[in-house]
């Protein structure tokens, strides 16, 4: 009887093992079609039109570059790629719309370094470093330091000496409190030990006009903003890039003059809602990188005062994180805070 019981228990254990193995096999088989289906969908992307949201009104550098990129992407991806302008709150409105969009690979954000400045000075309804997946950087451009024509100092070294001797007496222009020009000037001032007065404007053109008229002393802006305007003739003290600009070989970089680690540049990039499938992000990165490498696209960028600066996804993520951290520290140190409008 005891031997018979042992055999029954052994048989029961064997039956349980077979059932567990069969159950696991069924589970794996059940999950297999889903995995193949998901991979198939990613491989087939895109199957419908794609929209690229520009969080600014039409006409600016973001809009110009995004539309040229969308035109090329439409051809290479074989689907319609449209640009949708959603301006407001210095880019926050359009960025929030993308952050809240389904991460299905059919909505992207084309934005500049203003995404980092708004994260530092506003309280956007999204976590800038968590709400987006970087796709690729497209281009970048250095900032340029300008002074009025009759300013007593005509080199960066002379400017620093004069500003230190006249604390609080130099007025610098920005396109509004908390913009890149405001943060960059405050960052430069803190590194060098200057105290200057900010004057905010509703746009770059009025600020440049006052600099031309001598009502402003100093301004940090981009080549793209002064190209084709009278402001292009204003004295240039320095560029913020890592090397001298080919079109202005006699103008030094800030690092050359000061030896400071001050090389901020404005960038333009493509981002996606967080959670967008990895194969889609990789394919989009490859297409953007290929287009940006084309000579006609680079010539187009040069006309805006920018240069092609394609990157992989990791590099763009690192760029955004770095800028958000630097600008946030600068805003806190300078007491810069902007309410959303």
The 8 nearest C-alpha neighbors of each residue, nearest first, counted from 0:
[[1, 3, 2, 4, 5, 6, 7, 8],
 [0, 2, 4, 3, 5, 6, 7, 8],
 [3, 1, 5, 4, 0, 6, 7, 8],
 [2, 4, 0, 6, 1, 5, 7, 8],
 [5, 3, 7, 1, 6, 2, 8, 0],
 [4, 6, 2, 8, 7, 3, 9, 1],
 [5, 7, 9, 3, 4, 8, 10, 2],
 [6, 8, 4, 10, 5, 9, 11, 3],
 [9, 7, 11, 5, 10, 6, 12, 4],
 [10, 8, 6, 12, 11, 7, 5, 13],
 [11, 9, 7, 13, 8, 12, 6, 14],
 [10, 12, 8, 14, 9, 13, 7, 15],
 [13, 11, 15, 9, 14, 10, 8, 16],
 [12, 14, 10, 16, 15, 11, 9, 17],
 [13, 15, 11, 17, 12, 16, 10, 18],
 [16, 14, 18, 12, 17, 13, 19, 11],
 [17, 15, 13, 19, 18, 14, 20, 12],
 [18, 16, 20, 14, 15, 19, 21, 13],
 [17, 19, 21, 15, 16, 20, 22, 14],
 [20, 18, 22, 16, 21, 17, 15, 23],
 [19, 21, 17, 23, 22, 18, 24, 16],
 [20, 22, 18, 24, 19, 23, 17, 25],
 [21, 23, 19, 25, 20, 24, 18, 26],
 [24, 22, 26, 20, 25, 21, 27, 19],
 [23, 25, 21, 27, 26, 22, 28, 20],
 [26, 24, 28, 22, 23, 27, 29, 21],
 [27, 25, 23, 29, 24, 28, 22, 30],
 [28, 26, 24, 30, 29, 25, 31, 23],
 [27, 29, 25, 31, 30, 26, 24, 32],
 [30, 28, 26, 27, 31, 25, 32, 33],
 [31, 29, 27, 33, 28, 32, 26, 34],
 [30, 32, 28, 34, 33, 29, 27, 35],
 [33, 31, 35, 34, 30, 36, 29, 28],
 [34, 32, 36, 31, 30, 35, 37, 29],
 [35, 33, 37, 31, 36, 32, 38, 30],
 [34, 36, 32, 38, 33, 37, 39, 31],
 [35, 37, 33, 39, 34, 38, 32, 40],
 [38, 36, 34, 40, 39, 35, 33, 41],
 [39, 37, 35, 41, 40, 36, 42, 34],
 [38, 40, 36, 42, 37, 41, 35, 43],
 [39, 41, 43, 37, 42, 38, 36, 44],
 [40, 42, 38, 44, 43, 39, 278, 279],
 [43, 41, 39, 40, 44, 38, 278, 279],
 [42, 44, 40, 41, 45, 39, 46, 38],
 [45, 43, 41, 46, 42, 40, 279, 104],
 [44, 46, 47, 43, 78, 76, 48, 105],
 [45, 47, 44, 43, 48, 78, 77, 40],
 [46, 48, 45, 78, 49, 79, 105, 44],
 [49, 47, 79, 78, 80, 50, 105, 46],
 [50, 48, 105, 80, 106, 79, 81, 47],
 [51, 49, 81, 106, 80, 82, 105, 52],
 [50, 52, 107, 82, 108, 106, 81, 83],
 [51, 53, 83, 108, 82, 84, 109, 107],
 [52, 54, 84, 109, 55, 83, 85, 108],
 [55, 53, 93, 90, 86, 85, 84, 94],
 [56, 54, 86, 53, 85, 90, 84, 57],
 [55, 57, 86, 84, 58, 85, 54, 59],
 [58, 56, 62, 59, 84, 55, 63, 61],
 [57, 59, 62, 63, 56, 60, 61, 55],
 [60, 58, 62, 61, 57, 63, 56, 55],
 [59, 61, 63, 62, 64, 58, 303, 223],
 [62, 60, 59, 64, 63, 65, 110, 53],
 [61, 63, 65, 59, 60, 64, 57, 58],
 [64, 62, 60, 66, 65, 61, 59, 67],
 [65, 63, 67, 61, 66, 62, 60, 68],
 [64, 66, 68, 62, 67, 63, 69, 61],
 [67, 65, 69, 68, 63, 64, 62, 70],
 [66, 68, 64, 70, 69, 65, 63, 71],
 [67, 69, 65, 71, 66, 70, 64, 72],
 [70, 68, 72, 66, 71, 80, 67, 65],
 [69, 71, 67, 73, 68, 72, 66, 74],
 [70, 72, 68, 74, 69, 73, 75, 67],
 [73, 71, 69, 75, 74, 70, 76, 68],
 [74, 72, 79, 80, 78, 70, 71, 76],
 [73, 75, 72, 71, 77, 76, 70, 78],
 [74, 76, 72, 77, 73, 71, 286, 78],
 [77, 75, 73, 78, 72, 74, 45, 286],
 [76, 78, 74, 75, 73, 79, 72, 45],
 [79, 77, 73, 76, 48, 80, 47, 45],
 [78, 80, 48, 73, 49, 81, 77, 47],
 [81, 79, 49, 73, 69, 50, 48, 78],
 [80, 82, 50, 51, 79, 49, 69, 83],
 [83, 81, 51, 50, 52, 66, 84, 53],
 [82, 84, 52, 53, 51, 85, 81, 50],
 [85, 83, 53, 56, 54, 52, 55, 86],
 [86, 84, 54, 93, 55, 53, 83, 56],
 [87, 85, 55, 54, 56, 90, 93, 84],
 [86, 88, 92, 89, 90, 91, 55, 85],
 [89, 87, 340, 91, 90, 339, 92, 86],
 [90, 88, 87, 91, 117, 86, 55, 113],
 [89, 91, 54, 88, 87, 92, 55, 93],
 [90, 92, 94, 88, 93, 89, 95, 123],
 [93, 91, 87, 95, 94, 90, 88, 86],
 [94, 92, 54, 85, 96, 95, 91, 90],
 [93, 95, 91, 97, 96, 92, 54, 98],
 [96, 94, 98, 92, 97, 93, 91, 99],
 [95, 97, 93, 99, 94, 98, 100, 92],
 [96, 98, 100, 94, 99, 95, 272, 108],
 [97, 99, 95, 272, 130, 96, 100, 94],
 [100, 98, 96, 97, 95, 101, 272, 130],
 [99, 101, 97, 98, 102, 96, 272, 106],
 [100, 102, 103, 99, 272, 106, 104, 275],
 [103, 101, 275, 272, 274, 104, 100, 273],
 [102, 104, 101, 275, 105, 276, 106, 274],
 [105, 103, 102, 106, 275, 279, 276, 107],
 [104, 106, 49, 103, 50, 107, 48, 102],
 [107, 105, 50, 104, 51, 49, 271, 97],
 [108, 106, 271, 51, 270, 52, 50, 109],
 [109, 107, 52, 270, 51, 269, 271, 110],
 [110, 108, 269, 53, 268, 52, 51, 65],
 [109, 111, 267, 268, 108, 53, 61, 269],
 [110, 112, 267, 113, 266, 268, 114, 61],
 [111, 113, 114, 266, 115, 265, 267, 116],
 [112, 114, 116, 111, 115, 117, 179, 90],
 [115, 113, 112, 117, 116, 111, 118, 110],
 [114, 116, 323, 118, 113, 112, 117, 322],
 [115, 117, 113, 119, 118, 114, 326, 120],
 [116, 118, 120, 121, 119, 114, 115, 113],
 [119, 117, 115, 116, 121, 120, 114, 127],
 [120, 118, 327, 116, 117, 326, 121, 323],
 [119, 121, 336, 117, 337, 118, 177, 116],
 [122, 120, 117, 337, 118, 123, 119, 338],
 [121, 123, 124, 118, 120, 339, 338, 117],
 [122, 124, 125, 121, 91, 118, 126, 117],
 [125, 123, 122, 95, 126, 91, 127, 92],
 [124, 126, 123, 127, 130, 95, 98, 129],
 [125, 127, 129, 130, 128, 124, 123, 118],
 [126, 128, 130, 129, 125, 118, 131, 114],
 [127, 129, 126, 130, 320, 131, 319, 316],
 [130, 128, 126, 127, 131, 273, 132, 125],
 [129, 131, 273, 126, 98, 127, 128, 272],
 [132, 130, 273, 272, 271, 129, 270, 133],
 [133, 131, 273, 271, 270, 272, 134, 130],
 [132, 134, 270, 312, 316, 135, 315, 131],
 [133, 135, 270, 312, 269, 284, 280, 132],
 [136, 134, 269, 310, 284, 312, 268, 311],
 [135, 137, 268, 309, 310, 315, 267, 138],
 [136, 138, 309, 268, 308, 267, 307, 135],
 [139, 137, 307, 308, 267, 306, 266, 136],
 [138, 140, 266, 265, 305, 306, 308, 267],
 [141, 139, 305, 265, 264, 306, 266, 142],
 [142, 140, 264, 240, 239, 238, 265, 143],
 [141, 143, 221, 239, 220, 238, 264, 219],
 [142, 144, 238, 220, 219, 221, 237, 145],
 [145, 143, 219, 236, 237, 235, 218, 238],
 [144, 146, 235, 218, 217, 234, 236, 219],
 [147, 145, 217, 216, 234, 148, 150, 218],
 [146, 148, 216, 150, 210, 149, 213, 211],
 [147, 149, 150, 233, 234, 146, 211, 213],
 [148, 150, 147, 151, 213, 146, 152, 153],
 [149, 151, 147, 152, 148, 146, 216, 153],
 [152, 150, 149, 153, 161, 158, 157, 148],
 [153, 151, 158, 157, 150, 154, 161, 155],
 [152, 154, 157, 151, 236, 234, 158, 150],
 [155, 153, 236, 157, 156, 152, 158, 235],
 [154, 156, 158, 236, 157, 159, 237, 153],
 [155, 157, 159, 158, 154, 160, 256, 257],
 [158, 156, 152, 160, 154, 155, 159, 161],
 [159, 157, 155, 152, 161, 156, 160, 162],
 [158, 160, 162, 156, 161, 157, 163, 155],
 [161, 159, 157, 163, 158, 162, 164, 156],
 [160, 162, 164, 158, 163, 159, 157, 165],
 [163, 161, 165, 159, 164, 160, 166, 158],
 [164, 162, 160, 161, 165, 166, 193, 159],
 [163, 165, 161, 162, 166, 160, 159, 193],
 [164, 166, 162, 163, 168, 161, 167, 169],
 [167, 165, 194, 168, 163, 162, 164, 195],
 [166, 168, 195, 194, 169, 196, 165, 170],
 [169, 167, 166, 165, 195, 170, 196, 162],
 [168, 170, 195, 167, 216, 196, 171, 162],
 [171, 169, 196, 216, 215, 197, 195, 217],
 [172, 170, 217, 197, 218, 216, 198, 215],
 [171, 173, 198, 218, 206, 199, 197, 217],
 [172, 174, 199, 175, 180, 181, 200, 198],
 [175, 173, 200, 202, 203, 201, 199, 178],
 [176, 174, 199, 200, 173, 178, 201, 177],
 [175, 177, 178, 199, 181, 337, 174, 173],
 [176, 178, 181, 120, 175, 182, 337, 335],
 [179, 177, 181, 180, 176, 175, 174, 182],
 [178, 180, 182, 181, 183, 116, 177, 113],
 [181, 179, 183, 219, 173, 178, 182, 184],
 [180, 182, 178, 184, 179, 183, 177, 173],
 [183, 181, 185, 179, 184, 180, 186, 177],
 [182, 184, 186, 180, 185, 181, 179, 187],
 [185, 183, 187, 181, 186, 182, 180, 188],
 [184, 186, 188, 182, 187, 183, 189, 181],
 [187, 185, 183, 189, 184, 188, 329, 182],
 [186, 188, 184, 190, 185, 189, 183, 191],
 [189, 187, 193, 185, 191, 186, 192, 190],
 [188, 190, 192, 186, 187, 191, 185, 193],
 [189, 191, 187, 188, 192, 186, 259, 193],
 [192, 190, 188, 189, 193, 187, 159, 257],
 [191, 193, 189, 188, 190, 194, 163, 187],
 [194, 192, 188, 163, 191, 162, 195, 189],
 [193, 195, 167, 166, 188, 192, 196, 162],
 [196, 194, 167, 169, 170, 168, 193, 166],
 [195, 197, 170, 167, 169, 171, 198, 168],
 [196, 198, 171, 170, 172, 199, 195, 173],
 [199, 197, 172, 171, 173, 170, 196, 200],
 [198, 200, 175, 173, 174, 172, 176, 197],
 [201, 199, 174, 175, 202, 206, 173, 205],
 [202, 200, 174, 175, 199, 203, 205, 206],
 [201, 203, 174, 200, 204, 205, 206, 175],
 [202, 204, 206, 174, 205, 207, 200, 201],
 [203, 205, 207, 206, 202, 208, 224, 201],
 [206, 204, 208, 207, 203, 202, 209, 200],
 [207, 205, 203, 209, 204, 208, 172, 200],
 [206, 208, 210, 204, 209, 205, 211, 203],
 [207, 209, 205, 211, 210, 206, 212, 204],
 [210, 208, 212, 214, 206, 211, 207, 215],
 [209, 211, 215, 207, 213, 208, 212, 147],
 [212, 210, 208, 209, 213, 147, 207, 230],
 [211, 213, 209, 210, 214, 208, 215, 147],
 [212, 214, 210, 215, 211, 147, 209, 216],
 [213, 215, 209, 212, 210, 216, 211, 170],
 [216, 214, 210, 213, 170, 209, 171, 217],
 [217, 215, 170, 147, 146, 171, 169, 210],
 [216, 218, 146, 171, 145, 215, 170, 172],
 [217, 219, 172, 171, 145, 144, 220, 146],
 [220, 218, 144, 180, 143, 145, 142, 184],
 [219, 221, 142, 143, 180, 218, 144, 224],
 [222, 220, 142, 223, 224, 143, 141, 225],
 [221, 223, 304, 225, 224, 226, 143, 142],
 [222, 224, 304, 303, 221, 226, 225, 305],
 [223, 225, 221, 222, 226, 220, 203, 228],
 [224, 226, 231, 222, 228, 230, 223, 227],
 [227, 225, 223, 228, 224, 222, 231, 304],
 [226, 228, 225, 231, 229, 230, 224, 223],
 [229, 227, 230, 225, 226, 231, 232, 224],
 [230, 228, 231, 232, 227, 225, 233, 211],
 [229, 231, 232, 228, 233, 225, 207, 211],
 [230, 232, 225, 229, 233, 228, 226, 227],
 [231, 233, 230, 229, 234, 228, 235, 148],
 [232, 234, 230, 231, 148, 235, 147, 145],
 [235, 233, 145, 146, 148, 236, 232, 153],
 [236, 234, 145, 237, 144, 233, 143, 146],
 [235, 237, 155, 154, 144, 145, 234, 153],
 [238, 236, 252, 251, 144, 253, 250, 235],
 [237, 239, 143, 252, 240, 142, 253, 141],
 [238, 240, 262, 142, 141, 253, 252, 263],
 [241, 239, 141, 262, 242, 238, 264, 252],
 [240, 242, 262, 239, 252, 243, 254, 141],
 [243, 241, 240, 244, 252, 251, 238, 239],
 [244, 242, 251, 252, 248, 245, 250, 240],
 [243, 245, 247, 246, 248, 242, 238, 250],
 [246, 244, 247, 248, 243, 242, 249, 250],
 [245, 247, 244, 248, 243, 249, 250, 304],
 [248, 246, 244, 245, 249, 250, 243, 251],
 [247, 249, 245, 250, 244, 243, 246, 251],
 [250, 248, 247, 251, 243, 244, 246, 245],
 [249, 251, 248, 237, 247, 236, 243, 252],
 [252, 250, 237, 243, 255, 249, 238, 253],
 [251, 253, 238, 237, 255, 254, 239, 243],
 [252, 254, 256, 255, 239, 237, 257, 238],
 [253, 255, 258, 259, 257, 252, 256, 261],
 [256, 254, 252, 253, 258, 257, 251, 259],
 [255, 257, 253, 254, 258, 156, 252, 251],
 [256, 258, 259, 254, 255, 253, 156, 191],
 [259, 257, 254, 255, 256, 260, 253, 261],
 [260, 258, 254, 257, 261, 253, 190, 255],
 [259, 261, 262, 254, 258, 253, 257, 190],
 [262, 260, 259, 263, 254, 239, 253, 187],
 [261, 263, 239, 240, 241, 260, 264, 254],
 [264, 262, 239, 261, 240, 265, 141, 142],
 [265, 263, 141, 140, 142, 266, 240, 139],
 [264, 266, 140, 139, 112, 141, 111, 263],
 [267, 265, 139, 111, 112, 138, 264, 140],
 [266, 268, 111, 138, 137, 110, 136, 139],
 [269, 267, 136, 137, 110, 135, 109, 111],
 [268, 270, 109, 134, 135, 108, 136, 110],
 [271, 269, 133, 108, 134, 132, 107, 131],
 [272, 270, 107, 132, 131, 108, 273, 133],
 [273, 271, 131, 98, 102, 132, 97, 275],
 [272, 274, 131, 132, 130, 275, 271, 102],
 [273, 275, 102, 276, 272, 132, 131, 277],
 [274, 276, 102, 103, 273, 104, 272, 277],
 [277, 275, 279, 278, 274, 280, 103, 104],
 [276, 278, 280, 279, 281, 275, 274, 282],
 [279, 277, 281, 280, 276, 282, 41, 42],
 [280, 278, 282, 277, 276, 281, 283, 104],
 [281, 279, 277, 283, 278, 282, 134, 284],
 [280, 282, 284, 278, 279, 283, 277, 285],
 [283, 281, 285, 279, 284, 280, 278, 286],
 [284, 282, 286, 280, 285, 281, 279, 287],
 [283, 285, 281, 287, 282, 134, 135, 286],
 [284, 286, 282, 288, 283, 287, 289, 281],
 [285, 287, 289, 283, 288, 284, 290, 282],
 [288, 286, 290, 284, 289, 285, 291, 283],
 [287, 289, 285, 291, 286, 290, 309, 284],
 [288, 290, 286, 292, 287, 291, 285, 293],
 [291, 289, 287, 292, 293, 288, 286, 71],
 [290, 292, 288, 293, 289, 296, 287, 307],
 [291, 293, 289, 290, 288, 294, 297, 307],
 [294, 292, 290, 296, 291, 295, 297, 289],
 [293, 295, 297, 296, 298, 292, 291, 299],
 [296, 294, 298, 297, 293, 299, 300, 292],
 [295, 297, 299, 298, 293, 294, 291, 300],
 [298, 296, 300, 294, 299, 295, 307, 301],
 [299, 297, 295, 301, 296, 300, 294, 302],
 [298, 300, 296, 297, 302, 301, 295, 303],
 [301, 299, 297, 305, 303, 302, 298, 306],
 [302, 300, 304, 298, 305, 303, 299, 306],
 [301, 303, 300, 299, 304, 298, 305, 223],
 [304, 302, 223, 300, 301, 305, 299, 226],
 [303, 305, 223, 301, 222, 302, 300, 140],
 [306, 304, 140, 300, 301, 303, 139, 138],
 [307, 305, 138, 139, 300, 301, 140, 308],
 [306, 308, 138, 297, 137, 291, 309, 139],
 [307, 309, 138, 137, 139, 306, 136, 310],
 [310, 308, 137, 136, 288, 307, 135, 138],
 [311, 309, 136, 135, 314, 315, 308, 312],
 [310, 312, 314, 313, 135, 315, 284, 309],
 [311, 313, 315, 134, 133, 135, 314, 316],
 [312, 314, 316, 315, 311, 317, 133, 310],
 [315, 313, 317, 316, 312, 311, 310, 318],
 [316, 314, 318, 312, 317, 313, 136, 133],
 [315, 317, 313, 319, 318, 314, 133, 320],
 [316, 318, 314, 320, 315, 319, 321, 313],
 [319, 317, 315, 321, 316, 320, 314, 322],
 [318, 320, 322, 316, 321, 317, 323, 315],
 [319, 321, 317, 323, 318, 322, 324, 316],
 [322, 320, 318, 324, 319, 323, 317, 325],
 [323, 321, 325, 319, 324, 320, 115, 326],
 [322, 324, 115, 320, 326, 321, 325, 327],
 [323, 325, 327, 321, 322, 326, 328, 320],
 [326, 324, 322, 328, 327, 323, 321, 329],
 [325, 327, 329, 323, 328, 324, 119, 322],
 [328, 326, 119, 330, 324, 329, 325, 323],
 [327, 329, 331, 325, 326, 330, 332, 324],
 [328, 330, 326, 332, 327, 331, 186, 333],
 [331, 329, 335, 327, 333, 332, 328, 334],
 [332, 330, 334, 328, 333, 329, 327, 335],
 [331, 333, 329, 330, 334, 328, 335, 327],
 [332, 334, 330, 331, 335, 329, 185, 328],
 [335, 333, 331, 330, 332, 336, 329, 120],
 [336, 334, 330, 333, 177, 120, 331, 337],
 [337, 335, 120, 121, 334, 177, 338, 330],
 [336, 338, 121, 120, 177, 339, 335, 176],
 [339, 337, 121, 340, 336, 122, 120, 88],
 [338, 340, 88, 337, 121, 122, 123, 89],
 [339, 88, 338, 87, 89, 337, 91, 92]]
